Each structure stands twice: as C-alpha cells, then as structure tokens.
Amino acid sequence: MITKAEVLKTADNARIELSDQEAELFTQQLKATLQLAQKLQEINTDGVQPTINTVYMQNILREDIVEPSLPREEALSNAPDPQDGFFRVPKIMD
C-alpha cells in the first residue's frame, strides 16, 4: 500500500511540514482509504450504465418565441439616472 516514507515525500513535495505523529496518522488514514478504494474495485459492475448524476435529470427547454418587448421609455421610467436611452450606473472600476 502506502508507506510513511511516501507520505513524508509527498508532504515535502507539497512544502508541508509534518511531525512524526502526523505522518504516522496520515499513513494509516491513507492506507484505510486505499483499502476501501480497492474493495470498490472488486464490485462487479458489468451491465451497469455509467452515470454522472445519481438522479436522472433532463433539461426542459421551452420554445424560443419572439414577443414584443417593453418600450424603452417604459423600461427606463423608474431608472434613477437614464442617459441617452440607457441605464446609467455609478462607475465601479478605474
């Protein structure tokens, strides 16, 4: 599986300083995780369709229908500071 030396080397590559206790703890945790992953590999998945989501989802799109829009004057009627037919907003970037 994985050794304490491999954990320490990985930590060193990631520029993470580990104490001996932490290295031992992470070694045991990684071993347990890898053993679980190995158990999952043993499961027979023949005939099982690959899935991305656990719940079947489908986009429901409506037909794109062109309809008359709001007149510009009415759209700008509540704007605090319209200018030349556009919404004028405060500058947020230099």
N, CA, C and O atoms as a GROMACS GRO file, in nm:
protein
  376
    1MET      N    1   0.083  -0.120   0.000
    1MET     CA    2   0.000   0.000   0.000
    1MET      C    3   0.087   0.125   0.000
    1MET      O    4   0.163   0.149  -0.094
    2ILE      N    5   0.076   0.204   0.104
    2ILE     CA    6   0.149   0.331   0.112
    2ILE      C    7   0.235   0.330   0.238
    2ILE      O    8   0.193   0.278   0.342
    3THR      N    9   0.353   0.386   0.228
    3THR     CA   10   0.444   0.386   0.342
    3THR      C   11   0.457   0.526   0.401
    3THR      O   12   0.420   0.625   0.340
    4LYS      N   13   0.510   0.529   0.522
    4LYS     CA   14   0.534   0.657   0.588
    4LYS      C   15   0.633   0.741   0.507
    4LYS      O   16   0.620   0.864   0.501
    5ALA      N   17   0.730   0.676   0.446
    5ALA     CA   18   0.828   0.747   0.364
    5ALA      C   19   0.761   0.816   0.245
    5ALA      O   20   0.796   0.928   0.209
    6GLU      N   21   0.662   0.747   0.185
    6GLU     CA   22   0.589   0.807   0.072
    6GLU      C   23   0.506   0.927   0.118
    6GLU      O   24   0.497   1.027   0.047
    7VAL      N   25   0.447   0.917   0.236
    7VAL     CA   26   0.370   1.028   0.291
    7VAL      C   27   0.462   1.147   0.316
    7VAL      O   28   0.428   1.261   0.283
    8LEU      N   29   0.578   1.120   0.374
    8LEU     CA   30   0.673   1.228   0.402
    8LEU      C   31   0.726   1.292   0.273
    8LEU      O   32   0.743   1.414   0.266
    9LYS      N   33   0.752   1.209   0.172
    9LYS     CA   34   0.799   1.263   0.044
    9LYS      C   35   0.691   1.349  -0.021
    9LYS      O   36   0.721   1.456  -0.074
   10THR      N   37   0.567   1.304  -0.017
   10THR     CA   38   0.457   1.381  -0.074
   10THR      C   39   0.440   1.513   0.000
   10THR      O   40   0.420   1.618  -0.061
   11ALA      N   41   0.448   1.507   0.132
   11ALA     CA   42   0.437   1.629   0.213
   11ALA      C   43   0.551   1.725   0.180
   11ALA      O   44   0.530   1.846   0.171
   12ASP      N   45   0.670   1.672   0.161
   12ASP     CA   46   0.785   1.755   0.127
   12ASP      C   47   0.766   1.821  -0.010
   12ASP      O   48   0.795   1.939  -0.028
   13ASN      N   49   0.716   1.744  -0.106
   13ASN     CA   50   0.689   1.799  -0.240
   13ASN      C   51   0.585   1.910  -0.235
   13ASN      O   52   0.591   2.006  -0.312
   14ALA      N   53   0.489   1.897  -0.144
   14ALA     CA   54   0.384   1.998  -0.129
   14ALA      C   55   0.425   2.109  -0.034
   14ALA      O   56   0.348   2.201  -0.007
   15ARG      N   57   0.548   2.101   0.016
   15ARG     CA   58   0.601   2.201   0.110
   15ARG      C   59   0.517   2.207   0.237
   15ARG      O   60   0.487   2.315   0.290
   16ILE      N   61   0.480   2.088   0.286
   16ILE     CA   62   0.404   2.075   0.410
   16ILE      C   63   0.494   2.008   0.513
   16ILE      O   64   0.551   1.902   0.487
   17GLU      N   65   0.506   2.069   0.626
   17GLU     CA   66   0.589   2.013   0.732
   17GLU      C   67   0.501   1.926   0.821
   17GLU      O   68   0.400   1.972   0.875
   18LEU      N   69   0.541   1.799   0.837
   18LEU     CA   70   0.465   1.706   0.920
   18LEU      C   71   0.552   1.656   1.036
   18LEU      O   72   0.671   1.631   1.020
   19SER      N   73   0.488   1.643   1.152
   19SER     CA   74   0.557   1.580   1.263
   19SER      C   75   0.553   1.428   1.241
   19SER      O   76   0.480   1.380   1.155
   20ASP      N   77   0.630   1.353   1.319
   20ASP     CA   78   0.627   1.207   1.307
   20ASP      C   79   0.488   1.152   1.337
   20ASP      O   80   0.443   1.057   1.272
   21GLN      N   81   0.420   1.211   1.437
   21GLN     CA   82   0.285   1.166   1.472
   21GLN      C   83   0.188   1.192   1.356
   21GLN      O   84   0.106   1.106   1.324
   22GLU      N   85   0.198   1.309   1.296
   22GLU     CA   86   0.109   1.341   1.183
   22GLU      C   87   0.136   1.249   1.065
   22GLU      O   88   0.043   1.201   1.000
   23ALA      N   89   0.263   1.224   1.036
   23ALA     CA   90   0.299   1.136   0.925
   23ALA      C   91   0.244   0.995   0.949
   23ALA      O   92   0.193   0.931   0.857
   24GLU      N   93   0.254   0.948   1.070
   24GLU     CA   94   0.201   0.815   1.104
   24GLU      C   95   0.049   0.812   1.090
   24GLU      O   96  -0.008   0.718   1.035
   25LEU      N   97  -0.016   0.916   1.141
   25LEU     CA   98  -0.162   0.925   1.132
   25LEU      C   99  -0.208   0.928   0.987
   25LEU      O  100  -0.300   0.855   0.948
   26PHE      N  101  -0.144   1.013   0.905
   26PHE     CA  102  -0.183   1.022   0.764
   26PHE      C  103  -0.154   0.894   0.689
   26PHE      O  104  -0.229   0.857   0.598
   27THR      N  105  -0.047   0.825   0.726
   27THR     CA  106  -0.016   0.696   0.662
   27THR      C  107  -0.129   0.597   0.689
   27THR      O  108  -0.176   0.529   0.597
   28GLN      N  109  -0.173   0.588   0.814
   28GLN     CA  110  -0.282   0.496   0.848
   28GLN      C  111  -0.412   0.536   0.778
   28GLN      O  112  -0.485   0.449   0.729
   29GLN      N  113  -0.442   0.666   0.775
   29GLN     CA  114  -0.565   0.713   0.710
   29GLN      C  115  -0.563   0.685   0.560
   29GLN      O  116  -0.663   0.641   0.502
   30LEU      N  117  -0.449   0.710   0.497
   30LEU     CA  118  -0.439   0.684   0.353
   30LEU      C  119  -0.447   0.534   0.323
   30LEU      O  120  -0.507   0.494   0.224
   31LYS      N  121  -0.387   0.452   0.408
   31LYS     CA  122  -0.398   0.308   0.390
   31LYS      C  123  -0.544   0.264   0.395
   31LYS      O  124  -0.589   0.186   0.311
   32ALA      N  125  -0.618   0.316   0.494
   32ALA     CA  126  -0.759   0.279   0.507
   32ALA      C  127  -0.839   0.326   0.384
   32ALA      O  128  -0.926   0.254   0.335
   33THR      N  129  -0.809   0.444   0.336
   33THR     CA  130  -0.879   0.498   0.218
   33THR      C  131  -0.848   0.414   0.095
   33THR      O  132  -0.939   0.382   0.017
   34LEU      N  133  -0.722   0.379   0.076
   34LEU     CA  134  -0.683   0.298  -0.040
   34LEU      C  135  -0.741   0.156  -0.032
   34LEU      O  136  -0.776   0.098  -0.134
   35GLN      N  137  -0.751   0.101   0.090
   35GLN     CA  138  -0.813  -0.031   0.105
   35GLN      C  139  -0.960  -0.026   0.067
   35GLN      O  140  -1.012  -0.119   0.004
   36LEU      N  141  -1.027   0.081   0.105
   36LEU     CA  142  -1.168   0.097   0.067
   36LEU      C  143  -1.182   0.109  -0.084
   36LEU      O  144  -1.270   0.048  -0.144
   37ALA      N  145  -1.095   0.188  -0.146
   37ALA     CA  146  -1.098   0.203  -0.291
   37ALA      C  147  -1.073   0.068  -0.359
   37ALA      O  148  -1.135   0.037  -0.461
   38GLN      N  149  -0.983  -0.010  -0.304
   38GLN     CA  150  -0.954  -0.142  -0.359
   38GLN      C  151  -1.078  -0.233  -0.347
   38GLN      O  152  -1.107  -0.310  -0.439
   39LYS      N  153  -1.149  -0.224  -0.236
   39LYS     CA  154  -1.272  -0.304  -0.220
   39LYS      C  155  -1.375  -0.264  -0.325
   39LYS      O  156  -1.444  -0.349  -0.381
   40LEU      N  157  -1.385  -0.134  -0.351
   40LEU     CA  158  -1.480  -0.087  -0.451
   40LEU      C  159  -1.445  -0.139  -0.590
   40LEU      O  160  -1.534  -0.163  -0.672
   41GLN      N  161  -1.316  -0.156  -0.617
   41GLN     CA  162  -1.272  -0.209  -0.746
   41GLN      C  163  -1.318  -0.354  -0.767
   41GLN      O  164  -1.331  -0.399  -0.880
   42GLU      N  165  -1.342  -0.425  -0.658
   42GLU     CA  166  -1.382  -0.566  -0.666
   42GLU      C  167  -1.529  -0.584  -0.699
   42GLU      O  168  -1.572  -0.694  -0.730
   43ILE      N  169  -1.606  -0.477  -0.692
   43ILE     CA  170  -1.751  -0.487  -0.719
   43ILE      C  171  -1.774  -0.512  -0.867
   43ILE      O  172  -1.715  -0.445  -0.952
   44ASN      N  173  -1.860  -0.609  -0.898
   44ASN     CA  174  -1.893  -0.640  -1.036
   44ASN      C  175  -1.990  -0.534  -1.089
   44ASN      O  176  -2.103  -0.523  -1.042
   45THR      N  177  -1.944  -0.458  -1.186
   45THR     CA  178  -2.029  -0.353  -1.244
   45THR      C  179  -2.065  -0.383  -1.389
   45THR      O  180  -2.105  -0.293  -1.463
   46ASP      N  181  -2.051  -0.508  -1.430
   46ASP     CA  182  -2.089  -0.545  -1.567
   46ASP      C  183  -2.237  -0.514  -1.587
   46ASP      O  184  -2.321  -0.550  -1.504
   47GLY      N  185  -2.268  -0.450  -1.695
   47GLY     CA  186  -2.407  -0.420  -1.727
   47GLY      C  187  -2.461  -0.295  -1.659
   47GLY      O  188  -2.578  -0.260  -1.678
   48VAL      N  189  -2.380  -0.228  -1.580
   48VAL     CA  190  -2.424  -0.106  -1.513
   48VAL      C  191  -2.384   0.013  -1.598
   48VAL      O  192  -2.266   0.031  -1.630
   49GLN      N  193  -2.481   0.095  -1.635
   49GLN     CA  194  -2.454   0.212  -1.717
   49GLN      C  195  -2.377   0.317  -1.636
   49GLN      O  196  -2.411   0.342  -1.520
   50PRO      N  197  -2.275   0.378  -1.694
   50PRO     CA  198  -2.205   0.486  -1.625
   50PRO      C  199  -2.300   0.604  -1.602
   50PRO      O  200  -2.383   0.635  -1.688
   51THR      N  201  -2.286   0.668  -1.488
   51THR     CA  202  -2.373   0.782  -1.460
   51THR      C  203  -2.290   0.901  -1.414
   51THR      O  204  -2.181   0.886  -1.359
   52ILE      N  205  -2.343   1.019  -1.439
   52ILE     CA  206  -2.282   1.141  -1.391
   52ILE      C  207  -2.355   1.186  -1.266
   52ILE      O  208  -2.293   1.233  -1.170
   53ASN      N  209  -2.486   1.172  -1.267
   53ASN     CA  210  -2.569   1.211  -1.153
   53ASN      C  211  -2.639   1.088  -1.098
   53ASN      O  212  -2.667   0.993  -1.171
   54THR      N  213  -2.667   1.091  -0.970
   54THR     CA  214  -2.739   0.979  -0.911
   54THR      C  215  -2.888   0.989  -0.938
   54THR      O  216  -2.960   0.889  -0.930
   55VAL      N  217  -2.935   1.107  -0.970
   55VAL     CA  218  -3.076   1.128  -1.002
   55VAL      C  219  -3.084   1.167  -1.148
   55VAL      O  220  -3.013   1.258  -1.192
   56TYR      N  221  -3.169   1.100  -1.224
   56TYR     CA  222  -3.182   1.132  -1.366
   56TYR      C  223  -3.234   1.274  -1.382
   56TYR      O  224  -3.339   1.309  -1.327
   57MET      N  225  -3.160   1.354  -1.456
   57MET     CA  226  -3.200   1.492  -1.478
   57MET      C  227  -3.202   1.519  -1.627
   57MET      O  228  -3.124   1.463  -1.704
   58GLN      N  229  -3.294   1.606  -1.667
   58GLN     CA  230  -3.305   1.640  -1.808
   58GLN      C  231  -3.342   1.787  -1.817
   58GLN      O  232  -3.426   1.836  -1.743
   59ASN      N  233  -3.277   1.857  -1.909
   59ASN     CA  234  -3.314   1.996  -1.930
   59ASN      C  235  -3.450   2.003  -1.996
   59ASN      O  236  -3.478   1.932  -2.093
   60ILE      N  237  -3.532   2.089  -1.943
   60ILE     CA  238  -3.663   2.112  -2.003
   60ILE      C  239  -3.658   2.252  -2.061
   60ILE      O  240  -3.664   2.352  -1.989
   61LEU      N  241  -3.649   2.258  -2.192
   61LEU     CA  242  -3.636   2.386  -2.258
   61LEU      C  243  -3.768   2.423  -2.325
   61LEU      O  244  -3.836   2.338  -2.383
   62ARG      N  245  -3.802   2.548  -2.315
   62ARG     CA  246  -3.923   2.594  -2.382
   62ARG      C  247  -3.886   2.644  -2.520
   62ARG      O  248  -3.770   2.676  -2.547
   63GLU      N  249  -3.983   2.650  -2.606
   63GLU     CA  250  -3.961   2.700  -2.740
   63GLU      C  251  -3.931   2.850  -2.732
   63GLU      O  252  -3.994   2.922  -2.655
   64ASP      N  253  -3.836   2.895  -2.811
   64ASP     CA  254  -3.799   3.036  -2.813
   64ASP      C  255  -3.898   3.110  -2.903
   64ASP      O  256  -3.896   3.095  -3.025
   65ILE      N  257  -3.983   3.189  -2.841
   65ILE     CA  258  -4.087   3.262  -2.914
   65ILE      C  259  -4.058   3.411  -2.905
   65ILE      O  260  -4.041   3.465  -2.796
   66VAL      N  261  -4.052   3.476  -3.020
   66VAL     CA  262  -4.028   3.620  -3.023
   66VAL      C  263  -4.159   3.690  -2.990
   66VAL      O  264  -4.261   3.668  -3.055
   67GLU      N  265  -4.153   3.776  -2.890
   67GLU     CA  266  -4.271   3.852  -2.848
   67GLU      C  267  -4.232   3.998  -2.837
   67GLU      O  268  -4.114   4.031  -2.822
   68PRO      N  269  -4.330   4.086  -2.843
   68PRO     CA  270  -4.298   4.228  -2.830
   68PRO      C  271  -4.238   4.255  -2.692
   68PRO      O  272  -4.280   4.198  -2.592
   69SER      N  273  -4.138   4.343  -2.689
   69SER     CA  274  -4.074   4.374  -2.562
   69SER      C  275  -4.128   4.505  -2.506
   69SER      O  276  -4.205   4.576  -2.571
   70LEU      N  277  -4.085   4.535  -2.386
   70LEU     CA  278  -4.124   4.658  -2.319
   70LEU      C  279  -4.066   4.778  -2.394
   70LEU      O  280  -3.949   4.775  -2.431
   71PRO      N  281  -4.145   4.882  -2.418
   71PRO     CA  282  -4.090   5.001  -2.484
   71PRO      C  283  -3.978   5.061  -2.400
   71PRO      O  284  -3.984   5.058  -2.277
   72ARG      N  285  -3.876   5.114  -2.465
   72ARG     CA  286  -3.758   5.167  -2.397
   72ARG      C  287  -3.796   5.273  -2.294
   72ARG      O  288  -3.744   5.272  -2.182
   73GLU      N  289  -3.886   5.362  -2.330
   73GLU     CA  290  -3.925   5.469  -2.237
   73GLU      C  291  -3.986   5.412  -2.109
   73GLU      O  292  -3.959   5.460  -1.999
   74GLU      N  293  -4.067   5.309  -2.126
   74GLU     CA  294  -4.129   5.247  -2.008
   74GLU      C  295  -4.025   5.172  -1.924
   74GLU      O  296  -4.031   5.175  -1.801
   75ALA      N  297  -3.930   5.107  -1.989
   75ALA     CA  298  -3.826   5.034  -1.917
   75ALA      C  299  -3.739   5.130  -1.837
   75ALA      O  300  -3.694   5.097  -1.727
   76LEU      N  301  -3.715   5.250  -1.890
   76LEU     CA  302  -3.630   5.348  -1.823
   76LEU      C  303  -3.708   5.441  -1.731
   76LEU      O  304  -3.649   5.528  -1.667
   77SER      N  305  -3.839   5.422  -1.723
   77SER     CA  306  -3.921   5.516  -1.646
   77SER      C  307  -3.886   5.520  -1.497
   77SER      O  308  -3.902   5.624  -1.434
   78ASN      N  309  -3.839   5.412  -1.440
   78ASN     CA  310  -3.803   5.409  -1.297
   78ASN      C  311  -3.653   5.417  -1.273
   78ASN      O  312  -3.608   5.410  -1.159
   79ALA      N  313  -3.574   5.431  -1.381
   79ALA     CA  314  -3.430   5.442  -1.364
   79ALA      C  315  -3.396   5.574  -1.298
   79ALA      O  316  -3.449   5.678  -1.337
   80PRO      N  317  -3.308   5.573  -1.198
   80PRO     CA  318  -3.277   5.697  -1.126
   80PRO      C  319  -3.202   5.799  -1.212
   80PRO      O  320  -3.216   5.920  -1.191
   81ASP      N  321  -3.122   5.752  -1.310
   81ASP     CA  322  -3.041   5.846  -1.388
   81ASP      C  323  -3.019   5.793  -1.530
   81ASP      O  324  -2.906   5.760  -1.566
   82PRO      N  325  -3.126   5.784  -1.614
   82PRO     CA  326  -3.107   5.735  -1.750
   82PRO      C  327  -3.031   5.838  -1.834
   82PRO      O  328  -3.038   5.958  -1.810
   83GLN      N  329  -2.958   5.788  -1.932
   83GLN     CA  330  -2.882   5.879  -2.019
   83GLN      C  331  -2.883   5.823  -2.161
   83GLN      O  332  -2.842   5.709  -2.182
   84ASP      N  333  -2.927   5.900  -2.257
   84ASP     CA  334  -2.929   5.865  -2.399
   84ASP      C  335  -2.995   5.730  -2.426
   84ASP      O  336  -2.948   5.654  -2.510
   85GLY      N  337  -3.103   5.700  -2.356
   85GLY     CA  338  -3.176   5.576  -2.378
   85GLY      C  339  -3.117   5.454  -2.311
   85GLY      O  340  -3.155   5.342  -2.343
   86PHE      N  341  -3.023   5.473  -2.219
   86PHE     CA  342  -2.958   5.362  -2.149
   86PHE      C  343  -2.967   5.383  -1.998
   86PHE      O  344  -2.991   5.495  -1.952
   87PHE      N  345  -2.948   5.276  -1.922
   87PHE     CA  346  -2.937   5.286  -1.777
   87PHE      C  347  -2.799   5.340  -1.744
   87PHE      O  348  -2.699   5.286  -1.791
   88ARG      N  349  -2.792   5.443  -1.666
   88ARG     CA  350  -2.663   5.498  -1.623
   88ARG      C  351  -2.639   5.450  -1.480
   88ARG      O  352  -2.725   5.464  -1.392
   89VAL      N  353  -2.519   5.393  -1.459
   89VAL     CA  354  -2.487   5.339  -1.327
   89VAL      C  355  -2.356   5.399  -1.280
   89VAL      O  356  -2.277   5.446  -1.361
   90PRO      N  357  -2.331   5.398  -1.148
   90PRO     CA  358  -2.205   5.450  -1.098
   90PRO      C  359  -2.086   5.367  -1.147
   90PRO      O  360  -2.097   5.245  -1.162
   91LYS      N  361  -1.975   5.432  -1.172
   91LYS     CA  362  -1.853   5.366  -1.213
   91LYS      C  363  -1.798   5.286  -1.094
   91LYS      O  364  -1.790   5.336  -0.982
   92ILE      N  365  -1.761   5.160  -1.122
   92ILE     CA  366  -1.709   5.077  -1.013
   92ILE      C  367  -1.563   5.040  -1.032
   92ILE      O  368  -1.500   4.989  -0.940
   93MET      N  369  -1.507   5.066  -1.149
   93MET     CA  370  -1.367   5.034  -1.176
   93MET      C  371  -1.297   5.156  -1.232
   93MET      O  372  -1.359   5.242  -1.295
   94ASP      N  373  -1.167   5.163  -1.208
   94ASP     CA  374  -1.090   5.274  -1.262
   94ASP      C  375  -1.063   5.256  -1.410
   94ASP      O  376  -0.999   5.341  -1.472
   0.00000   0.00000   0.00000
